[in-house]
Amino acid sequence: MKNSYRPNLRAIAAGRHWLTGALSAAVVLGGGCLDGADSTGDIRAAVDLNSNIIEGTIAFTNTNPEVLAILHGPGQSPPGDDEGLSYIDLRTQSTDVSPPLDNRSAFSVAIPPNTRTSVAYEVTNEAGAAGDGIVYRVNVDARLDHNRYLYRFAERTAAPLEREPAPPVTLDFSECAGIADIRWENAAGDPVAVNGGTVYAYREQPSGGITLQAYGSLSSGSSREPMAVRGDGQYQLRVSYDIGSDPYSDRIRQQFETNVAIGCDEVVEIVIIIPELGSDLGSVVGEIDMLGEDEFLATFLQAYGGPFDNSRSDILSFAPSQGAFEFENLVPSDSVSPARDYIVYGQMSFNHDGYYQSFRTPYLYSTNGRVPVAAGEVTDLGDTLVMDPGYVRGDIYLAGPQPGAYGSCLQGLSVPRDPDGDGVASPFNSYLTAYGLNELATGATKTALSGFSRAAFRGEFDASSSVQGFVGDYLMVLGGLLQEATRWRTRSFRQNFLAAATTEEPLSYQNSYMTLTDRRPDSTVEVVPGQTTERPVHLCYGQLNLAYFSAGANFYNPRMQGNGTFVGTDFEGNPADYSISGFSAYGTPLASAPGTEGLVVMCLPEGRYDFTPSVTAINPNGSTSQTELPALQGVEVSCREVKTITPELGMNLDPTPACTSEETIALSGVVDSQDVPPQPVSAITVAVGGGEPNTVCSDCGVDPSFSSDIALATCENSIVVHAEDAAGSFAEVERTVIRDGNAPALAGCADITVEADPTLGGAYVEYAVAGSDDCSPDVGVTCDVPSGSFFAAGESASVSCRAVDTCGNESTCSFAVQVDAPNQCEAPDPREHDYWRTQCNYRGPDGTPPDPAWTAESFQALLDEVEPEVQATCGGYESTCQSLNPDPFWDVCERACQHYTAALLNIASDLLPSSCCTVEGDAGEVADELAALLAAGECGAVIDIAYELNRGCLFCEDTGSH
């Protein structure tokens, strides 16, 4: 059996429109079966399946007028409660196909309001994968009262569903409902309106245990809530209801449980007496902040999980949205026995140098301890939610197929942007995540339990031959409770691919999302305040194009769901271990133009996948079904590979190197004749670099193996293998092999000699080492000592640099950096604050500063000598070196302390003798005056005077000269 879609696929292939890096296969609805795949990713498709429908009626059989008045059934006129059928969610699951086929028909009940007790249904299913029909279990969840309640009908099993033209299978659902008529009153018997909540009805089973039969949400402002349940049953009712209207101040939740028997056509009144609330409630206060970040939009805080599941929220909507919070009017923890404390967390957003991030704090819960609330008391959390951040950052390189007629599938990656400049990433549907671990970091008392970060990334697709992929970077700001170090699991990467399509360009359409989770041990990182950890993200993608066909029902929104894994050596030769979860992709046709042919385009990291295909099928009555097709298991997606097949032919190539230094490679594989009966392959050809195809074999037979030696040009070679049979069915695979055996060249490796800056005791030295390569124009260069590093005076250091091209060929070079000591001056030589800060910040492991004039001991003695004066003036918490590093830098008084501390060090070290005179007096007197000005808050004046003082004397008493 042939299908009408083949000419379109053939035209696409002939026009070289298939994107690279792909495994392509076909799913057949009403015309094909997919029964798995071997370890090389071969998907076999037969053409002998058909769809059929299960149909019937869903109805309540009640006759009691009181019940019908509530359900608004036949013969009932307004005013009624109108709580009958409003929406149906029907699911079928096969019992004799593995893995099971799951299908769904969900629809609103488009019937007059006065007949809400019955509705007809249809659901389309696959009907031939198990031989003589498929047996389906059918479950019906009916939404009542305008979708506020769910009523679950008892599961039924349909007769075997055979392929068309067999008739549909009829299966009716009919039950007699009872009504739990829930009412709220005070102790005096007066009705009391509640403000929302939930109700759950658990039906007791004859064999023991309970099952959830019905549940829903309570309407706000009502004192009565009728709820339909299956009649003739014993139920446990669990009701949670709210008193008060404001979740930020006065809403209190209460709970009620009872056991009740409810019969068919019976209305059972259940009265809940609302207890008087005690006047002694409690509260929780504290501070929240991520130090160094300006939280914006709003910071949301919540305390939840208290007695009766009570909760309270607070929101800081000012800018920056940080500082004091309060949870007021909380039900005390000991209102229940045993006492139940609250779980507390906060949610914030910030933009760190253009990297937008949404961050949820670690929870006060479990090992971190819940928060107790006592009647009439305030629980003060202090700065528990004030976090001192550390950082995780890295470059992103997503390699993929080379751009074809419609570009690379990686160009469909949805990258977070900030189009309106408000600091918020939009769209924010692709991001990197970090999960807080319930493990103590070094020296910590709290963990990062339930902390969570969603971080935007930056970058662009680079189509150059040396890259052919997405290049970008990311930064995460992470912090722990009490400003402690914490442990996080990083490298979880949520990806969304979106690209529009036209009828003429189906392969340009993408709509998919997935989450990649790195499972390697080093994906766990200890985040220490103020420190940065590098975690690059390098992945390689292929593209999977999957064609859908139907011999019967029209469909739209073909969908592919699945999961995948990769364990082994990645495209860069490094060990890799990751999983792909939550994968879902949609294709064409869209709902606006249903048809019998479809296509799903997927951009996937290399790996092995199990997929479940489905479509939205149009039932004969015009309603729709979510119809599953047999699973595809063991599908291999290779780095940068292209596979294009029709249902009648499939092809698998043996592995080929991504790079080689050889002039030729051996190419081999097999073509699978999948039609029934098998058709012989008429020809297999190979084309290299866009040249004319060379014939590998003619009249190749059924399921032929083939091999050929391929001559390679220098650098990139695109290799396309094409097979077809006499009927015109084809299979096609495209791969790219780079021939490059030469190491890249390095320039800029000459020795460097510079003179030290006398104010720093050394120099910051920059150098530009560049790499070049014939096949990789952009060669990355790394040096063991980065350009711009600080070198101490008198130091001679060796720097080694390394360049690696796309194929892993590498070159190295080394050069010397010599920093000569500066010329010395006989006159007094005071130093600027930069000099003193450099000596503090760049001491060696033994405490030796960069300037060789100091030993570790002499420099520390100098710091200790001036520290009492520093602390007396700038604050008891400031050490000498801390005062030289203003925090925050923009604070004028912080910078004034920096200049003042430098003056004290100059005087104490005799670089600026106290007798040295300035326009303000001798140096000692000026230092005292600076302290007085600081105490008076005149910080700007301190900076001006200390700046001149630290530049030197006007004259000295002993020489009379400057």
Helices and strands as residue ranges (DSSP letters): H 6-14, E 25-29, E 33-37, E 43-46, E 51-60, H 65-71, E 85-94, E 102-108, G 113-115, E 118-126, E 136-144, E 149-152, E 156-157, E 169-170, E 173-175, E 177-185, E 194-204, E 210-222, E 224-230, E 233-243, E 252-262, E 267-273, E 282-290, E 299-304, G 307-309, E 312-316, E 323-330, G 333-335, E 343-352, E 355-360, G 366-368, E 378-380, E 385-387, E 390-399, G 409-412, E 431-436, E 452-455, E 457-462, E 469-478, G 481-483, E 486-499, G 506-508, E 510-518, G 521-523, E 524-527, E 532-534, E 537-550, E 555-569, E 575-586, E 597-605, E 607-618, E 624-628, E 632-637, E 642-645, E 649-653, E 659-660, E 664-673, E 681-688, E 694-701, E 705-711, E 715-725, E 730-739, E 745-747, E 752-755, E 762-765, E 770-772, E 780-783, E 789-792, E 796-804, E 810-820, H 833-841, H 856-874, H 880-883, H 892-908, E 917-918, E 921-922, H 923-935, H 939-949
